[in-house]
Amino acid sequence: MTSPEAETLPDANTPPDEPALAGTPAPGTDPSQASPAEARSRSVQPVLAKLFELYPQLFGADFRPLKLGIFQELLTAHPEHFQRESLKAALGFHTRSTRYLQCVAAGYKRHDLQGNPVEDVAPEHVYLTLLELFRRRQVRAREDLRPKFRAQLMAAYEASGLSRQDYQAKVQTGDVAATALLEEAFAEREQQLAKREALRRTFESSGKSADEFVDMYGIDRRELAAAIKA
């Protein structure tokens, strides 16, 4: 059984829920005709509203990743407000929302009930979050979002501080398509690094200043700066 502490591991088989506190039925809607997602939304709204009231720094206008173990802490701190199953459902709904996944993907640390950052989100959780957001967005987008997704993956990889081998071991799944996207991202990164190295060597052997080199070859100044820094 999946615990609430695995909240940043989106289930690819679970339909994406709408952001917390947003599930109000439209006027004239027959509740009996509600979709499963709408029914889940309405069922957890009272708990979400109480969480918002008690902890606006976590469940308010700006979401923050929740520390592991916060489910049990909430039960212990507020037995008069929360029951195990309803709180579990509400936290599951909250942490599957796009807004929550976005705050995880942004690189925020996990926060405790007092709103203090206490620990990093594990690299594999960030990876799965990015993958879920990419899939949700690609369904609705007209353009190919893979280039942006590959860049996000490599930013997350670099932020992890892991070697490529260790990172891939942590994020490895049985999803063939996801694995292919990750391999594409690493291949693209290797090409970029090789290009930067060649540019750096050319610049250093030119004997020119950065301004002279940029003007001579029509190179973007930021590209040269990145190559020199690398």
C-alpha positions in Angstrom: 0.0 0.0 0.0 1.3 3.4 -0.9 1.9 5.7 2.0 1.2 9.4 2.0 4.9 9.9 2.4 5.4 9.0 -1.2 3.4 11.9 -2.3 5.9 13.2 -4.9 5.8 10.0 -6.9 3.0 10.6 -9.4 1.2 7.5 -10.5 1.0 7.4 -14.3 -2.2 5.4 -14.1 -4.0 8.0 -12.0 -5.9 10.8 -13.8 -4.4 14.2 -12.9 -6.5 16.1 -10.4 -7.1 19.8 -10.5 -5.3 22.0 -8.1 -6.5 21.9 -4.5 -9.4 24.1 -3.5 -10.4 24.5 -7.1 -13.1 21.9 -7.4 -16.3 23.8 -7.2 -19.1 22.4 -9.4 -20.5 24.7 -12.0 -24.0 26.2 -11.4 -26.7 23.8 -12.6 -24.4 20.8 -12.6 -26.0 17.5 -11.5 -23.8 16.0 -8.8 -24.8 12.5 -9.9 -23.2 13.2 -13.3 -19.9 14.4 -11.9 -16.7 12.8 -13.2 -14.6 10.7 -10.9 -12.1 13.5 -10.6 -14.8 16.0 -9.7 -16.2 13.6 -7.2 -12.8 13.2 -5.6 -12.3 16.9 -5.5 -15.6 17.6 -3.7 -15.0 14.8 -1.2 -11.7 16.2 0.0 -12.6 19.9 -0.1 -13.5 20.2 3.7 -10.1 18.7 4.7 -8.2 20.9 2.2 -10.0 23.9 3.5 -9.0 23.1 7.1 -5.4 22.5 6.0 -5.4 25.9 4.3 -6.8 27.5 7.5 -4.2 25.8 9.8 -1.2 26.0 7.5 -1.5 28.7 4.9 2.3 28.8 4.5 2.1 25.2 3.0 -1.4 25.0 1.5 -2.2 28.7 0.7 -1.4 30.8 -2.4 2.0 29.3 -2.7 2.5 25.5 -2.2 5.6 24.0 -0.8 6.8 20.4 -0.9 5.9 18.6 2.3 8.4 16.8 4.5 8.2 13.1 4.8 6.2 12.0 7.7 3.9 15.0 7.7 0.8 12.9 7.3 1.3 11.3 10.8 2.3 14.6 12.3 -1.0 16.2 11.1 -3.0 13.3 12.6 -1.2 13.6 15.9 -1.4 17.4 16.0 -5.1 17.6 15.1 -7.1 14.5 16.0 -10.2 16.7 16.4 -10.0 17.8 12.7 -8.6 14.9 10.7 -9.3 11.2 10.3 -6.8 8.9 8.7 -8.6 8.0 5.5 -10.0 11.4 4.7 -6.6 13.1 5.4 -4.8 10.5 3.3 -7.2 11.2 0.4 -6.9 15.0 0.8 -3.1 14.9 0.8 -3.0 12.6 -2.2 -5.3 15.0 -4.1 -3.1 17.9 -3.0 0.2 16.4 -3.9 -1.0 15.2 -7.3 -2.2 18.7 -8.3 -0.2 20.5 -10.9 0.5 23.4 -8.6 2.1 21.1 -6.1 4.2 19.3 -8.7 5.3 22.6 -10.0 6.7 23.6 -6.6 8.6 20.3 -6.5 10.0 20.8 -10.0 11.1 24.3 -9.1 13.6 22.8 -6.6 12.1 23.9 -3.3 13.1 21.9 -0.3 10.5 19.9 1.7 8.9 21.9 4.5 7.7 21.0 8.0 4.4 22.2 9.6 6.0 25.4 10.7 6.9 26.3 7.1 10.6 25.7 7.6 12.7 24.0 4.8 14.1 20.8 6.3 15.3 18.5 3.5 15.9 18.2 -0.2 13.4 16.4 -2.4 15.1 13.2 -3.6 16.4 13.3 -7.2 14.2 10.5 -8.3 11.1 12.3 -6.9 12.1 15.5 -8.8 12.6 13.4 -12.0 9.2 11.7 -11.8 7.6 15.0 -11.1 9.2 16.6 -14.2 8.1 13.6 -16.2 4.5 13.9 -15.0 4.3 17.6 -15.7 5.8 17.1 -19.2 3.1 14.5 -20.0 0.3 16.6 -18.7 1.5 19.7 -20.7 2.3 17.8 -23.9 -1.3 16.4 -24.1 -2.6 20.0 -24.3 0.3 21.6 -26.2 0.4 22.1 -29.9 4.2 22.3 -30.0 6.7 19.7 -29.2 7.8 20.2 -25.5 10.6 17.7 -25.5 13.4 20.2 -26.0 12.3 22.1 -22.9 11.8 18.9 -21.0 15.3 17.7 -21.8 16.7 21.0 -20.6 14.7 20.7 -17.3 16.0 17.1 -16.9 19.6 18.2 -17.2 19.1 21.1 -14.8 17.7 18.6 -12.3 20.6 16.2 -12.9 23.2 18.9 -12.4 21.4 20.1 -9.2 21.5 16.6 -7.8 25.3 16.5 -7.6 25.3 12.9 -8.7 27.4 11.2 -11.4 25.5 10.2 -14.5 25.7 6.6 -13.5 24.3 7.2 -10.0 21.6 9.5 -11.3 20.4 7.1 -13.9 20.4 4.3 -11.3 18.2 6.3 -9.0 15.6 7.4 -11.6 15.5 4.3 -13.7 12.0 3.0 -14.3 10.5 0.4 -16.5 9.0 3.1 -18.8 10.7 2.7 -22.1 9.6 6.1 -23.4 10.8 7.9 -20.3 14.2 6.1 -20.5 14.5 7.2 -24.1 13.8 10.8 -23.3 16.4 10.7 -20.5 19.0 9.2 -22.9 18.2 11.9 -25.4 18.7 14.6 -22.8 22.1 13.2 -21.8 23.2 12.9 -25.5 22.2 16.5 -26.1 24.1 17.6 -23.0 27.2 15.8 -24.2 27.0 17.6 -27.6 26.6 20.9 -25.8 29.6 20.2 -23.6 31.7 19.2 -26.6 30.7 22.4 -28.5 31.6 24.6 -25.5 34.9 22.9 -25.0 35.8 23.5 -28.7 34.7 27.1 -28.4 36.8 27.6 -25.3 39.9 26.2 -26.9 39.4 28.4 -30.0 39.0 31.5 -27.8 42.1 30.7 -25.7 44.2 30.1 -28.8 43.0 33.2 -30.6 44.8 35.7 -28.3 41.8 38.0 -28.6 39.8 39.6 -25.8 36.3 38.4 -25.2 34.8 41.5 -26.9 37.1 41.1 -29.9 36.4 37.4 -30.2 32.6 37.9 -30.1 32.8 40.6 -32.7 35.1 38.6 -35.0 33.0 35.4 -35.0 29.5 36.8 -34.4 29.1 34.6 -31.3 26.6 35.2 -28.6 28.3 36.7 -25.6 26.5 34.4 -23.2 27.5 31.4 -25.2 31.2 32.4 -24.9 30.8 33.2 -21.2 29.4 29.7 -20.6 32.2 28.1 -22.6 34.9 30.0 -20.6 33.2 29.1 -17.3 33.0 25.5 -18.2 
